[in-house]
Amino acid sequence: MAAGTLRLRPGREKSLLRRHPWIFSGAVQGVNGEPVSGGTVDVLSSSGQFLARAAYSPNSQIRARVWTFEDERVDADFFRRRIRSALATRQTLKVEGQSNGYRLIYAESDGIPGLIVDRYREVLVLQSLTAGSEFWKSALADLLLEETRLSTIYERSDADVRQLEGLEPQTGILRGDLASIIISMTENGLKFNVNLQSGHKTGSYLDQRENRLRVRELAKDKAVLDCFCYTGGFTVNALAGGATSVLSIDSSADALSLCSENIALNHLNASRQTSLEADVFQALRKFRDENRSFDMVILDPPKFAPTAAQAERAARGYKDINLLAFKLLRTGGMLITFSCSGGIDVGLFQKIVAGAALDAGVEAQIVEHLSQGPDHPVSLHFPEGAYLKGLVCYKPG
Ligand code: SAH
């Protein structure tokens, strides 16, 4: 029933036996039949034993991604079961709570490699990243609408990684219609305008939801510096939490104007907030030279290291900003520092931050570890799904 078979080289079945879903090109002995891009293949060990059923991706170094390790049909019913299971996970975890923007499907972690689906109020935003998710995209779109009883899907398949699969970018309305490209979503009781067309990722950084709330809880009476503020996720929460001042830095003027919009949307005291359009690396140096100080510094930079290969250069970038941030921290202050680079794991990130504190001459304690929210689960068999890590570092008196 699969359109072809993919046979592995001797000894290369180990990761599949541990249920890791990726098959790299170097592990492949040969392909039989003529599977199309994204079509289903049976994956066999070198001795011909069935191991998995996977989506074939002829252009990618990740030559196939596993749909299932069972001998079951990969068809619309199969995907319906996977979608139902992902929706049930979110329901059980009560991610909806006081937020109506959250991730419904997180690719490999939810057993559907390549497919990301985020919900913003009544609109689903779909991102298809691989040949396999592309092959099934239309069927997946129909199933998603049936299972959620919603009617609109906006597509944001414009991530760079699609190129590695030989796929062109695709964006726009995939199903239904949209009254406005801007959705006003609620996150833990606060409102944020999200532009589905031009917003980063599927529109915003849903993965920071819980961490923004934590900042709200910690910000009372604090002078806050929010670096890489984008549209103000942390800034708005710090103001809502009673910060005395918030200085928000981003290099994008558009992001800063959306940040101001989001402050107004929540009727927060805008006189306590200042926006600075600047490069964070330069701004922090300038603040250090001016002897400025803050009670809370937030660092949420973009991905410096998408892959492990770029980790070294990225490490220098992280060390630089964290070192400067420690220097600006008052006694009793807190550095809340993140990395969303897949190539830097939590252990390495902690070492980088420790090195930064050492060179800044600051004694600090990790008082909390932060990560992506429960709507971005991590399959135990796919540790690559964990990418966002954060540390709350406290500078005691
Ligand atoms: N904290 C945000 C997400 C940050 S995304 C949230 O919770 O929603 C990263 C942001 O960093 C983007 O807005 C981008 O414009 C900005 N950025 C990237 N490089 C920068 C630099 N060198 N200096 C200042 N801002 C930068």
Residues whose N, C-alpha, C, O or C-beta is under 5 A from the ligand:
A	BS01	SAH	Y205 Q208 F228 C229 Y230 T231 G233 F234 I249 D250 S251 S252 A255 A278 D279 V280 D300 P301 P302
